[in-house]
């Protein structure tokens, strides 16, 4: 089950991606001759309860303006007749300076304007229906085929249109709107006879956002005014006179191909040029690094030579320091040790001095060495042995130099140095 769910999610992801790609492609292939890209003017006449409405407006792209509108009461709660609708249209056209239409020659009389009939929502039958997403490319035929199950009267006795209201889960949800032909035909015929041929039938829909937009334009949100905004917006609502058909515009292949190539060239330039600039900067930095590396190599060689020379100097100083320390220690021992004692071996190790020799009384040497200002921490390093032949003690004493084993050689008298001179 999880595998099926994952496969469904992946399929849905790719379908959404293809739809978005299709929208981008449709934008790139949008015809410059599309009527939505030219200024348009429209006259909307509305059938309302107890009144006939009319509004004259124009628009370009997303900007819509109401030039003139009016609502003419007919009395009672019934709907007006076709003649009352014609009088409302003539009143608005005459007040706008367009001239009241009469007779034939509708296009000339309307000055190139369209005419739309706005009918009450009570006259319209609306049904929601679900279709497979596969019918997206031919929705008109799919709706026409299933129209008899959606609308309770024959197709030749009605006008209808559809719009997509949702899509997901492999389903396409449509709203089909239809009106009986005998309801609207008298209005269409009489308006046409008076030079106002109707090309669009819109059913009134309550839309608070549209009402706010009309009020912002300084007009009352009448049914006719709403019809003007509905007909002139970029994605116009259902037109019941279309019977579900959509005009297929020819894709301008040459212009679209040229536009795509131009966009690709611009993108390539915007992408490749910064890369070349950065590559040039990197090459210059590499050359600079190579030059600096050579300089650093020479400095490192000099530093290594300096290190070798400093090592030799420290070695020589160490020899001199050790030699001076040894001489001073021997000199101090000569002053401290009594004449009845003699030394056989001296061993220097850092701060320590190992003294080996013979004395009449080895134990008396420890206090002498500790009283010396040059030595400290005197102690026997091994047991004392009595030599029968010489009648003396063989001793091994370990002491530490009080100067830390680092004679400075700067001429300052060291502890015990004056005593050694005496």
FITI-950018 format. One line per 2 residues: number of its first residue (from 1); for each residue x, y, z of N, C-alpha, C. Coordinates in pm, whole numbers, plus 50000, padded with zeros to 5 digits. Last residue first. Layout:
FITI-950018
NUM) X/Y/Z/X/Y/Z/X/Y/Z ~ ...
//
This chain:
FITI-950018
422) 59007/53278/54885/59091/53272/55004/59165/53143/55011 ~ 58858/53201/54666/58976/53283/54644/59065/53282/54766
420) 58643/53068/54777/58742/52990/54700/58867/53070/54676 ~ 58510/53280/54887/58571/53182/54977/58674/53100/54903
418) 58404/53399/54657/58503/53471/54738/58576/53377/54831 ~ 58225/53209/54575/58340/53241/54492/58448/53313/54570
416) 58003/53159/54727/58120/53076/54752/58241/53113/54672 ~ 57786/53266/54472/57801/53223/54612/57921/53129/54625
414) 57961/53474/54232/57871/53366/54267/57889/53327/54412 ~ 57984/53808/54125/58040/53704/54211/57933/53603/54247
412) 57934/53889/53779/57880/53896/53914/57937/53784/53998 ~ 58029/53855/53524/58121/53918/53618/58067/53927/53758
410) 57863/53712/53361/57858/53858/53346/57944/53930/53448 ~ 57820/53440/53363/57945/53487/53304/57948/53637/53287
408) 57607/53303/53461/57585/53404/53357/57711/53451/53291 ~ 57545/52964/53512/57634/53077/53538/57622/53177/53425
406) 57330/52769/53582/57328/52862/53468/57413/52983/53498 ~ 57265/52601/53788/57344/52547/53677/57349/52640/53559
404) 57144/52717/53998/57059/52660/53895/57135/52608/53777 ~ 57314/52790/54203/57294/52890/54098/57204/52838/53986
402) 57352/52570/54366/57256/52671/54412/57225/52774/54303 ~ 57367/52244/54246/57426/52377/54246/57319/52479/54282
400) 57333/51962/54460/57281/52047/54352/57343/52184/54362 ~ 57501/51646/54521/57458/51781/54558/57399/51850/54435
398) 57590/51336/54652/57518/51403/54543/57467/51538/54593 ~ 57878/51145/54723/57781/51247/54765/57720/51313/54640
396) 58031/50871/54832/57971/50922/54706/57858/51016/54748 ~ 58338/50772/54999/58202/50831/54995/58164/50865/54851
394) 58531/50586/55216/58502/50607/55072/58355/50654/55058 ~ 58720/50699/55489/58587/50661/55438/58576/50689/55287
392) 59040/50555/55590/58952/50667/55551/58820/50611/55495 ~ 59268/50391/55606/59197/50433/55727/59114/50559/55702
390) 59386/50278/55395/59406/50423/55408/59343/50478/55535 ~ 59315/50012/55452/59453/50050/55421/59476/50198/55445
388) 59039/50003/55494/59131/49965/55603/59274/50011/55575 ~ 58787/50219/55430/58903/50157/55366/59008/50131/55476
386) 58445/50191/55472/58572/50223/55541/58686/50146/55475 ~ 58186/50339/55280/58268/50221/55309/58402/50267/55373
384) 57851/50459/55276/57994/50491/55297/58070/50364/55340 ~ 57602/50399/55019/57657/50378/55154/57809/50409/55160
382) 57532/50675/54799/57551/50531/54823/57610/50514/54964 ~ 57487/50942/54803/57425/50871/54692/57439/50722/54707
380) 57416/51155/55072/57494/51042/55023/57417/50971/54913 ~ 57359/51503/54998/57319/51375/55054/57407/51265/54996
378) 57271/51846/54992/57378/51746/54991/57330/51620/55058 ~ 57122/52083/54916/57066/51947/54916/57175/51840/54904
376) 57365/52292/54748/57249/52270/54835/57204/52125/54820 ~ 57642/52519/54686/57576/52389/54682/57456/52386/54777
374) 57722/52778/54729/57716/52733/54590/57639/52602/54577 ~ 57763/52844/54987/57661/52919/54914/57640/52871/54771
372) 57793/52586/55220/57848/52656/55105/57734/52730/55033 ~ 57663/52434/55396/57692/52571/55435/57750/52653/55321
370) 57655/52193/55259/57529/52266/55268/57551/52411/55313 ~ 57926/52113/55286/57871/52139/55152/57742/52221/55158
368) 57947/52082/55565/58031/52178/55494/57971/52215/55357 ~ 57763/51875/55623/57736/52012/55671/57818/52116/55597
366) 57897/51663/55469/57760/51706/55436/57733/51846/55489 ~ 58145/51597/55582/58142/51673/55456/58003/51731/55426
364) 58122/51440/55799/58146/51581/55823/58143/51664/55697 ~ 58100/51182/55704/57978/51247/55752/57998/51396/55777
362) 58359/51100/55645/58271/51141/55533/58148/51215/55582 ~ 58654/51155/55774/58516/51138/55825/58422/51191/55716
360) 58866/51145/55601/58883/51082/55732/58747/51059/55796 ~ 58771/51050/55263/58786/51149/55370/58799/51076/55503
358) 58764/51020/54909/58797/50964/55040/58813/51078/55140 ~ 58503/51030/54647/58640/51045/54698/58658/50979/54836
356) 58276/51198/54430/58326/51069/54480/58472/51088/54527 ~ 57986/51369/54359/58124/51380/54412/58164/51246/54472
354) 57786/51498/54115/57813/51373/54189/57962/51374/54228 ~ 57560/51752/54084/57704/51721/54083/57725/51597/54169
352) 57289/51888/53889/57344/51795/53989/57494/51775/53969 ~ 57195/52035/53687/57216/52105/53814/57284/52015/53917
350) 57347/51847/53444/57254/51957/53465/57288/52032/53592 ~ 57577/51671/53584/57456/51637/53508/57351/51744/53533
348) 57911/51587/53636/57813/51695/53625/57697/51649/53536 ~ 58121/51422/53859/58032/51401/53743/57922/51510/53748
346) 58445/51352/53968/58334/51449/53965/58250/51425/53839 ~ 58660/51148/54166/58575/51162/54046/58467/51270/54070
344) 58822/51169/54390/58865/51078/54282/58783/51096/54153 ~ 58946/51396/54631/58842/51355/54536/58900/51266/54428
342) 59032/51388/54981/59066/51406/54839/58957/51344/54750 ~ 59082/51531/55302/58998/51460/55206/59048/51486/55065
340) 59233/51689/55458/59244/51545/55485/59158/51463/55389 ~ 59165/51946/55400/59287/51894/55339/59303/51745/55360
338) 58803/51969/55336/58926/51980/55418/59046/51913/55348 ~ 58614/52147/55091/58659/52015/55140/58791/52033/55219
336) 58587/52418/55008/58501/52362/55113/58560/52235/55174 ~ 58765/52486/54809/58759/52571/54927/58684/52505/55043
334) 58721/52290/54621/58857/52306/54673/58857/52387/54803 ~ 58457/52341/54556/58490/52219/54631/58631/52228/54692
332) 58487/52576/54408/58414/52581/54535/58446/52459/54621 ~ 58627/52481/54187/58688/52584/54270/58622/52591/54407
330) 58441/52306/54083/58571/52253/54131/58637/52354/54224 ~ 58241/52492/54015/58213/52387/54114/58343/52330/54171
328) 58373/52647/53823/58330/52710/53946/58303/52607/54055 ~ 58413/52454/53627/58528/52519/53689/58491/52583/53821
326) 58149/52390/53562/58237/52287/53618/58357/52349/53690 ~ 58057/52630/53460/57995/52574/53580/58085/52472/53645
324) 58221/52657/53236/58231/52756/53343/58173/52701/53472 ~ 58129/52433/53089/58271/52441/53131/58288/52539/53246
322) 57862/52496/53045/57897/52377/53122/58040/52384/53174 ~ 57900/52730/52893/57830/52734/53021/57866/52615/53108
320) 58037/52637/52666/58102/52737/52752/58036/52740/52890 ~ 57845/52458/52568/57978/52409/52607/58046/52506/52703
318) 57642/52640/52521/57622/52533/52617/57754/52476/52665 ~ 57751/52795/52322/57724/52857/52450/57704/52752/52558
316) 57759/52601/52122/57885/52657/52172/57864/52722/52308 ~ 57483/52562/52094/57570/52449/52133/57701/52499/52191
314) 57399/52811/52012/57352/52760/52141/57437/52643/52189 ~ 57526/52819/51762/57562/52917/51865/57522/52866/52003
312) 57397/52610/51634/57542/52600/51657/57587/52696/51767 ~ 57140/52720/51629/57167/52594/51698/57313/52577/51730
310) 57178/52943/51470/57141/52961/51611/57164/52834/51691 ~ 57235/52813/51227/57340/52895/51290/57308/52916/51439
308) 56987/52690/51180/57108/52608/51194/57218/52685/51267 ~ 56820/52916/51164/56798/52816/51269/56921/52730/51291
306) 56922/53035/50934/56933/53105/51062/56916/53008/51177 ~ 56846/52840/50750/56990/52866/50772/57011/52939/50905
304) 56568/52867/50771/56633/52740/50806/56782/52759/50833 ~ 56539/53129/50680/56504/53097/50818/56565/52965/50862
302) 56616/53097/50411/56697/53182/50499/56669/53150/50645 ~ 56404/52931/50330/56543/52883/50321/56635/52964/50414
300) 56189/53101/50371/56199/52978/50450/56341/52921/50447 ~ 56243/53294/50176/56245/53331/50318/56260/53208/50407
298) 56210/53139/49945/56340/53199/49974/56352/53237/50120 ~ 55936/53071/49974/56037/52966/49972/56177/53019/50002
296) 55819/53320/49953/55813/53252/50082/55916/53140/50088 ~ 55866/53367/49683/55925/53455/49784/55928/53386/49920
294) 55715/53160/49576/55859/53163/49551/55929/53251/49654 ~ 55462/53236/49664/55517/53110/49714/55669/53104/49691
292) 55418/53468/49524/55440/53479/49667/55500/53351/49724 ~ 55386/53354/49269/55495/53449/49294/55525/53459/49443
290) 55158/53194/49317/55284/53132/49273/55403/53223/49299 ~ 54972/53391/49381/55010/53294/49484/55141/53226/49447
288) 54950/53518/49135/55002/53592/49248/55049/53498/49359 ~ 54834/53308/48988/54966/53362/48950/55029/53438/49066
286) 54592/53281/49128/54686/53168/49123/54826/53217/49086 ~ 54477/53530/49077/54512/53496/49215/54610/53380/49219
284) 54434/53504/48801/54524/53609/48851/54568/53580/48994 ~ 54251/53290/48806/54381/53273/48740/54481/53378/48790
282) 54038/53415/48939/54103/53299/49001/54240/53277/48939 ~ 53966/53611/48754/54014/53651/48886/54088/53536/48955
280) 53883/53445/48542/53998/53534/48525/54055/53579/48658 ~ 53660/53329/48665/53772/53243/48626/53898/53326/48604
278) 53497/53554/48694/53548/53489/48814/53665/53397/48783 ~ 53449/53602/48420/53512/53705/48504/53573/53642/48629
276) 53320/53365/48347/53449/53400/48285/53523/53503/48369 ~ 53091/53385/48508/53183/53272/48526/53319/53303/48466
274) 52966/53616/48407/53022/53617/48544/53118/53502/48569 ~ 52911/53502/48138/52999/53618/48160/53051/53626/48303
272) 52728/53291/48170/52866/53262/48127/52958/53379/48158 ~ 52487/53412/48258/52548/53303/48335/52696/53289/48302
270) 52420/53608/48079/52418/53642/48220/52484/53535/48306 ~ 52435/53461/47841/52528/53572/47864/52537/53606/48012
268) 52226/53282/47882/52363/53232/47864/52465/53341/47892 ~ 52010/53459/47896/52045/53378/48013/52188/53327/48002
266) 52020/53563/47634/52037/53653/47749/52078/53575/47873 ~ 51974/53328/47489/52098/53403/47468/52126/53495/47587
264) 51721/53257/47583/51834/53167/47608/51966/53240/47591 ~ 51575/53476/47486/51584/53453/47630/51701/53362/47664
262) 51608/53432/47211/51658/53555/47271/51674/53540/47422 ~ 51480/53187/47184/51624/53196/47153/51684/53322/47217
260) 51221/53267/47252/51290/53166/47334/51440/53173/47311 ~ 51168/53450/47044/51169/53495/47183/51243/53398/47273
258) 51178/53278/46824/51274/53390/46833/51284/53440/46976 ~ 50963/53115/46887/51098/53056/46878/51204/53165/46890
256) 50757/53303/46873/50786/53237/47001/50926/53177/47000 ~ 50767/53374/46601/50791/53475/46704/50827/53413/46838
254) 50712/53120/46486/50836/53193/46455/50867/53296/46563 ~ 50462/53046/46599/50581/52963/46619/50709/53043/46598
252) 50203/53156/46746/50304/53219/46659/50439/53151/46677 ~ 49930/52940/46742/50054/52974/46813/50153/53036/46717
250) 49604/53045/46702/49721/52988/46636/49848/53035/46706 ~ 49357/52969/46938/49444/53068/46874/49566/53000/46817
248) 49048/52842/46943/49188/52801/46946/49270/52902/46867 ~ 48782/52929/47145/48854/52957/47021/49001/52920/47038
246) 48578/52687/47290/48686/52783/47310/48758/52804/47178 ~ 48241/52609/47375/48352/52606/47280/48452/52715/47313
244) 48013/52618/47533/48127/52538/47579/48246/52538/47487 ~ 47842/52802/47413/47807/52659/47415/47930/52571/47442
242) 47875/53073/47409/47981/52994/47346/47945/52847/47334 ~ 47685/53203/47552/47664/53195/47408/47768/53109/47337
240) 47774/53216/47809/47677/53112/47777/47649/53101/47628 ~ 48085/53243/47919/48000/53309/47822/47901/53204/47770
238) 48240/53255/48239/48169/53180/48135/48083/53271/48047 ~ 48485/53526/48276/48404/53415/48321/48330/53348/48206
236) 48819/53604/48160/48676/53630/48169/48601/53504/48210 ~ 49098/53692/48256/49039/53558/48249/48889/53573/48269
234) 49100/53976/48248/49189/53898/48162/49138/53755/48145 ~ 48779/54145/48225/48897/54097/48299/48975/53999/48213
232) 48554/54211/48086/48680/54273/48044/48801/54226/48124 ~ 48336/54080/48201/48366/54056/48060/48503/54106/48020
230) 48336/54173/48466/48348/54029/48440/48390/54002/48297 ~ 48300/54447/48434/48424/54398/48494/48445/54250/48464
228) 48039/54438/48317/48151/54502/48248/48284/54450/48302 ~ 47890/54312/48518/47908/54246/48389/48023/54305/48310
226) 47888/54506/48714/47961/54380/48740/47986/54305/48611 ~ 47720/54684/48582/47859/54722/48608/47944/54598/48637
224) 47481/54532/48582/47543/54572/48455/47689/54609/48474 ~ 47426/54505/48854/47451/54386/48775/47520/54420/48644
222) 47613/54756/49043/47494/54702/48979/47531/54579/48898 ~ 47777/54893/49256/47796/54757/49204/47666/54697/49150
220) 47832/55228/49152/47755/55135/49234/47765/54996/49173 ~ 48164/55369/49127/48038/55326/49069/47965/55236/49168
218) 48430/55425/49189/48332/55531/49199/48197/55497/49140 ~ 48610/55223/49204/48609/55297/49078/48504/55408/49078
216) 48541/55111/49444/48666/55188/49439/48675/55270/49311 ~ 48314/54975/49361/48297/55091/49449/48423/55178/49449
214) 48442/54773/49215/48354/54868/49145/48332/54992/49230 ~ 48579/54640/49420/48656/54699/49310/48571/54803/49236
212) 48371/54548/49578/48464/54647/49633/48543/54716/49523 ~ 48256/54365/49397/48181/54482/49443/48270/54589/49500
210) 48459/54177/49377/48425/54255/49258/48345/54379/49297 ~ 48445/54077/49637/48569/54140/49591/48542/54227/49468
208) 48184/53965/49648/48219/54082/49731/48345/54154/49683 ~ 47979/53865/49406/48122/53857/49433/48161/53980/49515
206) 47716/53699/49273/47752/53784/49387/47898/53761/49423 ~ 47661/53706/48930/47719/53630/49042/47755/53728/49152
204) 47458/53681/48645/47500/53762/48760/47546/53672/48874 ~ 47587/53545/48347/47490/53536/48455/47546/53608/48578
202) 47615/53671/48022/47680/53652/48152/47570/53637/48256 ~ 47670/53636/47686/47567/53627/47789/47635/53587/47920
200) 47778/53814/47402/47816/53750/47527/47697/53751/47623 ~ 47690/53952/47189/47796/53853/47164/47836/53776/47289
198) 47408/54102/47055/47468/54045/47177/47569/53938/47138 ~ 47384/54392/46866/47395/54245/46860/47470/54190/46982
196) 47209/54641/46844/47294/54601/46958/47304/54448/46956 ~ 47023/54735/46661/47166/54762/46638/47257/54729/46753
194) 46771/54646/46711/46800/54787/46740/46950/54817/46732 ~ 46785/54378/46664/46707/54459/46571/46733/54608/46591
192) 46931/54297/46891/46992/54291/46759/46918/54375/46658 ~ 46733/54332/47087/46856/54412/47093/46927/54412/46958
190) 46551/54138/46997/46512/54278/46995/46634/54370/47005 ~ 46704/53898/47028/46648/53937/46899/46617/54086/46894
188) 46776/53891/47300/46880/53893/47198/46825/53943/47064 ~ 46521/53878/47418/46610/53991/47446/46716/54003/47338
186) 46424/53629/47318/46354/53755/47289/46441/53878/47314 ~ 46626/53445/47422/46617/53475/47279/46537/53602/47249
184) 46617/53379/47690/46705/53490/47650/46688/53529/47504 ~ 46433/53171/47719/46439/53278/47819/46513/53401/47766
182) 46474/52984/47522/46355/53067/47509/46350/53180/47612 ~ 46705/52853/47616/46716/52945/47503/46594/53037/47493
180) 46792/52828/47954/46700/52792/47847/46703/52898/47738 ~ 47133/52797/48047/47010/52874/48051/46922/52829/47933
178) 47401/52665/48252/47314/52660/48133/47189/52744/48157 ~ 47728/52578/48355/47617/52672/48369/47536/52670/48240
176) 47932/52356/48527/47860/52378/48401/47740/52467/48430 ~ 48238/52336/48663/48105/52388/48690/48041/52423/48556
174) 48455/52054/48714/48402/52161/48632/48269/52209/48689 ~ 48747/51903/48818/48614/51943/48861/48570/52065/48781
172) 48929/51626/48743/48910/51764/48700/48765/51801/48734 ~ 49154/51399/48905/49019/51443/48871/49019/51591/48835
170) 49394/51319/49015/49358/51264/48884/49219/51304/48838 ~ 49410/51471/49245/49381/51328/49256/49340/51265/49125
168) 49274/51774/49109/49356/51701/49204/49313/51556/49211 ~ 49114/52083/49064/49184/51970/49003/49273/51905/49108
166) 48842/52316/49005/48934/52239/49091/48997/52125/49013 ~ 48692/52452/48825/48690/52503/48962/48782/52423/49055
164) 48664/52559/48497/48735/52468/48587/48737/52529/48726 ~ 48346/52611/48340/48474/52663/48390/48533/52563/48488
162) 48117/52633/48060/48178/52565/48174/48303/52641/48219 ~ 47789/52700/47918/47935/52713/47920/47986/52646/48047
160) 47495/52721/47706/47571/52676/47825/47719/52708/47807 ~ 47156/52733/47611/47291/52788/47594/47369/52755/47721
158) 46900/52514/47473/46971/52584/47582/47102/52643/47532 ~ 46796/52339/47296/46704/52432/47360/46770/52511/47473
156) 46971/52153/47213/46933/52255/47116/46834/52357/47173 ~ 46994/51983/47435/47104/52075/47406/47065/52183/47308
154) 46702/51953/47647/46781/51921/47528/46885/52028/47501 ~ 46726/51950/48011/46657/51972/47884/46756/51959/47770
152) 46868/51925/48262/46744/51851/48240/46667/51886/48113 ~ 47215/51857/48256/47111/51959/48239/46981/51889/48200
150) 47367/51623/48285/47392/51738/48372/47277/51839/48370 ~ 47310/51438/48096/47296/51395/48236/47317/51510/48334
148) 47361/51578/47862/47224/51532/47887/47204/51484/48030 ~ 47636/51625/47858/47546/51735/47889/47405/51687/47925
146) 47845/51460/47792/47774/51431/47917/47670/51536/47951 ~ 47937/51573/47551/47896/51432/47553/47812/51401/47677
144) 48010/51830/47627/47900/51811/47531/47847/51668/47535 ~ 48228/51774/47791/48108/51832/47849/47989/51812/47757
142) 48404/51670/47598/48367/51588/47713/48240/51641/47778 ~ 48435/51885/47424/48368/51764/47375/48324/51675/47491
140) 48567/52064/47601/48442/52101/47535/48366/51978/47488 ~ 48808/51948/47679/48700/51958/47777/48566/51984/47708
138) 49056/51840/47585/48934/51842/47503/48811/51847/47594 ~ 49261/51841/47765/49292/51891/47631/49167/51895/47541
136) 49147/51722/47991/49184/51864/47996/49206/51920/47856 ~ 49087/51459/48018/49002/51534/47924/49041/51681/47919
134) 49249/51350/48214/49291/51329/48075/49208/51411/47977 ~ 49133/51374/48457/49225/51482/48416/49267/51468/48270
132) 48785/51283/48438/48928/51247/48448/49016/51361/48397 ~ 48549/51502/48602/48595/51431/48483/48739/51386/48508
130) 48262/51596/48784/48403/51552/48785/48432/51472/48659 ~ 48057/51886/48810/48081/51751/48758/48230/51722/48760
128) 47796/52094/48918/47937/52058/48929/47955/51912/48886 ~ 47567/52309/48759/47597/52175/48806/47749/52157/48811
126) 47315/52552/48740/47459/52524/48758/47477/52386/48817 ~ 47099/52733/48545/47117/52604/48612/47267/52576/48618
124) 46963/53056/48563/47076/52972/48526/47076/52844/48610 ~ 46779/53231/48653/46753/53172/48523/46855/53064/48487
122) 46884/53333/48884/46772/53241/48896/46740/53172/48765 ~ 47071/53520/48811/47122/53387/48846/47009/53285/48860
120) 46968/53715/48526/46965/53681/48669/47017/53539/48695 ~ 47210/53819/48275/47081/53761/48314/47084/53726/48463
118) 47340/54050/48065/47357/53996/48200/47221/53948/48247 ~ 47476/54059/47751/47350/54051/47823/47376/53982/47956
116) 47689/54280/47575/47672/54162/47661/47540/54173/47733 ~ 47864/54387/47291/47742/54398/47370/47723/54268/47447
114) 48152/54578/47196/48081/54453/47215/47953/54481/47294 ~ 48213/54850/46963/48194/54794/47097/48129/54657/47091
112) 48237/54979/46724/48331/54871/46752/48317/54812/46889 ~ 48019/55162/46737/48157/55211/46732/48258/55104/46765
110) 47758/55092/46721/47823/55075/46851/47967/55122/46851 ~ 47715/55144/46448/47639/55218/46548/47704/55208/46685
108) 47886/54960/46330/47909/55103/46309/47839/55184/46418 ~ 47772/54724/46414/47912/54751/46449/47941/54899/46434
106) 47510/54738/46311/47534/54739/46455/47676/54777/46490 ~ 47342/54786/46084/47478/54839/46097/47519/54850/46240
104) 46996/54888/46126/47104/54791/46107/47237/54861/46121 ~ 46821/55082/46371/46830/55011/46245/46940/54911/46242
102) 47025/55260/46607/46897/55236/46542/46920/55162/46412 ~ 47169/55385/46904/47170/55295/46791/47032/55279/46734
100) 47250/55715/46983/47156/55606/47004/47154/55517/46884 ~ 47575/55813/47054/47465/55814/46960/47375/55696/46982
98) 47768/55844/47236/47795/55750/47129/47687/55752/47023 ~ 47731/55996/47458/47777/56065/47338/47805/55971/47223
96) 47625/55891/47680/47771/55883/47668/47824/55951/47544 ~ 47356/55915/47644/47419/56002/47745/47569/56001/47734
94) 47317/55715/47452/47293/55855/47417/47359/55949/47514 ~ 47376/55487/47600/47456/55519/47482/47437/55665/47442
92) 47180/55496/47799/47322/55503/47837/47408/55541/47718 ~ 46948/55481/47641/46968/55593/47733/47115/55608/47769
90) 46973/55240/47508/46977/55364/47430/47002/55484/47520 ~ 46950/55064/47728/47075/55068/47651/47086/55196/47572
88) 46687/55117/47808/46799/55142/47902/46931/55151/47827 ~ 46546/55036/47579/46542/55177/47620/46656/55210/47717
86) 46604/54760/47586/46652/54841/47474/46652/54989/47511 ~ 46467/54686/47816/46613/54669/47813/46674/54753/47701
84) 46209/54730/47733/46262/54811/47843/46415/54802/47850 ~ 46186/54530/47540/46179/54671/47501/46234/54762/47610
82) 46201/54286/47689/46308/54324/47595/46305/54472/47558 ~ 46087/54358/48029/46078/54298/47898/46191/54344/47808
80) 46202/54290/48369/46164/54377/48257/46158/54300/48126 ~ 46047/54078/48615/46162/54111/48531/46117/54198/48414
78) 45862/54200/48904/45888/54115/48788/46010/54161/48711 ~ 45785/54361/49104/45896/54271/49132/45928/54179/49015
76) 45712/54709/49019/45680/54571/49054/45806/54490/49079 ~ 45898/54905/48789/45781/54888/48873/45751/54742/48898
74) 46128/54958/48661/46014/54923/48576/45887/54903/48656 ~ 46407/55177/48685/46302/55102/48751/46185/55079/48654
72) 46717/55155/48561/46587/55214/48530/46478/55124/48587 ~ 47037/55257/48606/46942/55153/48646/46803/55216/48638
70) 47352/55309/48438/47221/55353/48483/47132/55235/48517 ~ 47674/55444/48358/47586/55335/48397/47454/55392/48445
68) 47974/55507/48185/47840/55551/48220/47759/55429/48259 ~ 48235/55401/48208/48213/55535/48152/48078/55590/48195
66) 48436/55225/48417/48296/55242/48383/48277/55386/48334 ~ 48733/55057/48337/48671/55184/48376/48525/55185/48329
64) 49006/54851/48417/48868/54859/48369/48806/54988/48423 ~ 49312/54704/48365/49247/54830/48401/49109/54836/48335
62) 49453/54487/48275/49380/54470/48400/49306/54596/48444 ~ 49414/54552/47940/49482/54460/48031/49398/54450/48159
60) 49177/54797/47937/49301/54756/47871/49383/54678/47972 ~ 48831/54890/47883/48942/54834/47960/49060/54800/47873
58) 48510/55044/47943/48624/55009/47859/48736/54958/47946 ~ 48146/55058/47945/48281/55060/48003/48387/55024/47903
56) 47821/55119/48038/47916/55131/47928/48055/55143/47988 ~ 47530/54953/48142/47659/55013/48179/47751/55009/48058
54) 47199/54915/48261/47290/54928/48148/47417/54996/48197 ~ 46903/54741/48375/47029/54812/48395/47112/54815/48269
52) 46575/54753/48479/46663/54721/48366/46789/54805/48382 ~ 46376/54614/48746/46460/54717/48685/46535/54661/48566
50) 46248/54406/48875/46191/54540/48887/46274/54648/48824 ~ 46534/54220/48882/46398/54224/48934/46353/54369/48951
48) 46712/54265/48572/46705/54258/48717/46559/54260/48761 ~ 46922/54223/48315/46784/54196/48351/46781/54175/48502
46) 47145/54457/48169/47114/54355/48269/46965/54346/48293 ~ 47393/54516/47929/47255/54542/47971/47213/54427/48060
44) 47700/54659/47856/47632/54551/47926/47492/54598/47964 ~ 47925/54725/47608/47797/54770/47663/47729/54649/47726
42) 48276/54787/47588/48164/54694/47596/48043/54764/47657 ~ 48597/54798/47442/48481/54870/47495/48362/54775/47490
40) 48954/54754/47479/48821/54703/47446/48714/54791/47511 ~ 49287/54756/47359/49180/54825/47432/49043/54776/47385
38) 49446/54430/47348/49407/54557/47284/49298/54623/47368 ~ 49489/54186/47453/49601/54280/47459/49568/54411/47390
36) 49279/54025/47402/49292/54072/47538/49405/54172/47555 ~ 49308/53939/47142/49219/54052/47166/49230/54106/47308
34) 49636/53873/47030/49524/53833/47113/49441/53956/47150 ~ 49865/53926/46893/49739/53971/46832/49618/53932/46915
32) 50068/53805/47021/50059/53949/47038/49932/54006/46978 ~ 50009/53498/47179/50002/53576/47056/49987/53724/47088
30) 50236/53320/47372/50116/53405/47373/50118/53496/47252 ~ 50443/53150/47419/50380/53141/47288/50254/53226/47281
28) 50511/53199/47680/50610/53228/47577/50548/53229/47438 ~ 50277/53109/47804/50316/53250/47815/50414/53288/47705
26) 50286/52840/47744/50176/52919/47690/50205/53069/47700 ~ 50514/52771/47890/50519/52763/47744/50406/52844/47682
24) 50414/52808/48149/50529/52889/48103/50535/52889/47952 ~ 50212/52616/48146/50178/52756/48165/50291/52847/48118
22) 50364/52383/48114/50271/52423/48009/50230/52568/48021 ~ 50496/52378/48357/50575/52397/48235/50486/52440/48119
20) 50274/52327/48516/50345/52454/48531/50431/52482/48408 ~ 50210/52071/48423/50113/52179/48409/50182/52315/48421
18) 50438/51930/48492/50406/51945/48351/50305/52058/48330 ~ 50417/51944/48773/50533/52004/48705/50504/52026/48557
16) 50182/51802/48817/50187/51944/48851/50303/52014/48780 ~ 50271/51551/48727/50160/51617/48659/50157/51767/48689
14) 50472/51496/48913/50509/51518/48773/50395/51584/48695 ~ 50313/51470/49145/50419/51571/49138/50456/51601/48993
12) 50153/51251/49079/50090/51381/49099/50191/51494/49092 ~ 50350/51050/49075/50275/51083/48953/50209/51219/48963
10) 50425/51054/49344/50524/51089/49241/50454/51127/49111 ~ 50186/50973/49462/50240/51105/49493/50343/51149/49389
8) 50162/50713/49355/50059/50813/49326/50111/50955/49351 ~ 50389/50593/49464/50379/50605/49319/50274/50710/49281
6) 50315/50605/49735/50433/50678/49689/50429/50698/49538 ~ 50093/50433/49727/50076/50572/49767/50194/50658/49721
4) 50216/50194/49653/50115/50253/49566/50095/50401/49598 ~ 50380/50155/49878/50441/50171/49746/50343/50235/49649
2) 50193/50123/50078/50281/50240/50083/50345/50264/49947 ~ 50082/49879/50000/50000/50000/50000/50086/50127/50000
//
